[in-house]
C-alpha cells in the first residue's frame, strides 16, 4: 500500500473521531440536564475517552476521569465539555501533528525515490556489464569456431592428396603385375627374354621410388589456450562501480534561505552511483581577492541526499559553494562554484525622519546591511481604538530605495515595519513605527539651518543664542541659510490639507510660513517670490505683524499678540492661513497657486526660541 494512502487513512480516522466527539459534546449541550436519565452508568465510565496529543509522541487515547460538570454523584456518567479555547488548542495540536506527519511522509517519499533511482541505475549498470561480457564471449566463440573450421579443411585436403597418391601407386603396381603375368604366360622363349629384360628394368625403376606411407597431417586438432584476461577484467569490473562525474550545483532558488542558513540543491548524471556527497562553502569577502592566500576557511558538510541546509552563517552575506560525489571507487571532480546569499538583516527605521499627513506617510529607513539588497517590503497593520494591533493589512513590495510613500486613511493609527529582500528571501520585520494620520507630522532639515540656530533633542524647538557660534559651525554651505536665521521643515510631498502650530513669546521676533525648496538662502523669508511668512517685529510702541510675500504685506493690525500660531496649508484651495489658536481667531490668508511642493519655514530675527507642534488634528475654526 502506498505511504500516502496509509497516512491518509490514519488522518481520516482521526478526523472522523474528532467529528464524533464534537458531535457528542454538541448533543450533550443540547440535551442538558433533561437527558440525565439517558446517561450511561458509572461502570461504563472507562468507555469515555479523550485524546492526548503530544508533538513528541504518537496520538494516544486516555480514559477521561473528569468530574461531573454539575458536581452531583448521581450514578450516571460524567459529561465533560470543552470550551472554545480548548477546542482551538486541540485543533491546533492536531494540525501541528498532521503537518509533522506530512513532512515525515514527504521525507520518506524523497528517500524512497532516491533508493529507487539508485537501484535503477545499479540494475542498468549490471545489465550493461553482463551484456558486454556475453558479447565478448560470443565473439571469442565465433573466432575459435572459424579457426577450427580452417584447420579441419586443411587436414582434409592433405589427406585427400595423400589418398590420390596411393591410388596412383596401386594402379602402377597393378599394371606391372598384369604385365608380368602376360610375360609368364608367353611360350616363346626368345620373346620372353626380350620382353622380360624390359619389364625388369621397369620394375627396378619403380622399386627405386620410396613410397611415403606416413600420414601427411596429424589427426589431432590443436587446442590453443584462449586469452580471456579481458573477459576476466570485465567480470571483475562488474563489482567495481566507476567514479561519479562532477555534480551540477543548482542556482539559488528564491526564498531558499534565512538570515543564518542556506538551502542548497544539486544534481548528478543518471548513470552515476553515489554513496555520499561533500558540500564545501566559504564566505565571499569584498576585501579579499577571489582566490588567494587570504581566502576565508572552507567548511565541509557530508550528506546523503542531493540537498543540504547549512546554518550558522552571516546575514546578507554571499557564500561560495561547491560539491563533490563519492562512492567505493573514488571521488568525483568538484562541481563549478555557485554563489548563494543569506537573507538580509532587518532594516532600521528612522523613528524621527518620517513624515505623515491625514492621507499618507513617507517612511525612511537604513538598510542595516553591508551588502546591497534587491528590494524592500513595507508591511502596514492598523491599531484599533483599544490599542491592539491587527494582522498585516497591506504589504507594498519591490520598493527599490530606503523610503516609501504609503497611502493611508485619515484619523487612524498604524504600525509600519519594513523587510529587506534578496534572492534568499525576506528578512525579519524591522521594529515597528507608529504613525498617526490625525494631523501632519514633519521634522526639520538641519542641513538647511543657519549656523546660529540650535535645536532641541526632539528637533522641534529652535533657539537663537546670544553667543557667537564656533567657527566650525560657520563653514560655507550652499544649502543652509546665510542671511536669515532660519531653517526649513521636511513636509511630506502630498497635496491636500496640512496643519501645524508654532509657540513663541512676546519678546521674540520671528518669521513663520512656507517656502519652496529652492528658496534663496541669501535672502530673508518673505522678501522674495518663493516664500510666504508671518513676521513679528518689536517696535518701541507696539508689536507689529506682517504677512510677507515678495517683500509686500497688507496693512493689518492685530490687537492681541498670538502666543500659539496655527498654520493651515491647503494645496487644493491654494491657500496659506494663519490663526491665533488661543482665541480661535483667523489672522490672514494668502491666496496662492503653489506650482511645486513647499516646506514649512521658521526664522528668528533676534535671540529667542520657537517651538513647533505637529502631528495634531486641525481645529474646526481653521476650515474657513
Secondary structure, DSSP 8 states (H G I E B T S, - for coil): --HHHHHHHHHHHHHHHHHHHHHHHHHHHHHGGGGGGGS-BGGGGGG-EEEE--TTS--EEEE-----TT----SB-------HHHHHHHHHHHHHHHHHHHHHHHHHHHHHHHHHHHHHHHHHHHHHHHHHHHHHHHHHHHHHHHHHHHHHHHHHHHHHHHHHHHHHHHHHHHHHHHHHHHHHT---HHHHHHHHHHHHHHHHHHHHS----S-SS-SS--------HHHHHHHHHTT--------EE----TT-B-SS-EEEEEE--TT---SEEEEEEEE--TTS-SSSTT----EEEEESSSEEEE-S--TT-EEEEEEEEE-SS-B------EEEE------EE-SSS-EEETTEEEEEEE---SS--SEEEEEEEEE-TTS-EEEEEEEEEEE-SSEEEEE--TT-EEEEEEEEEETTEE------EEEE-SS-B-EEEGGGS-TTEEE-TTS-EEEE-SS---GGGG---SSS-SSS-EEEEE-----SEEEEEEE--TT--EEEEEEETT--TTS-TTSSTTEEEEEEEE-SS-EEEEEEETTEE-----SS--SEEEEEEETTTTEEEEEETTTTEEEEEEE---SS-EEEEEEESSSEEEEEE-S----GGG--
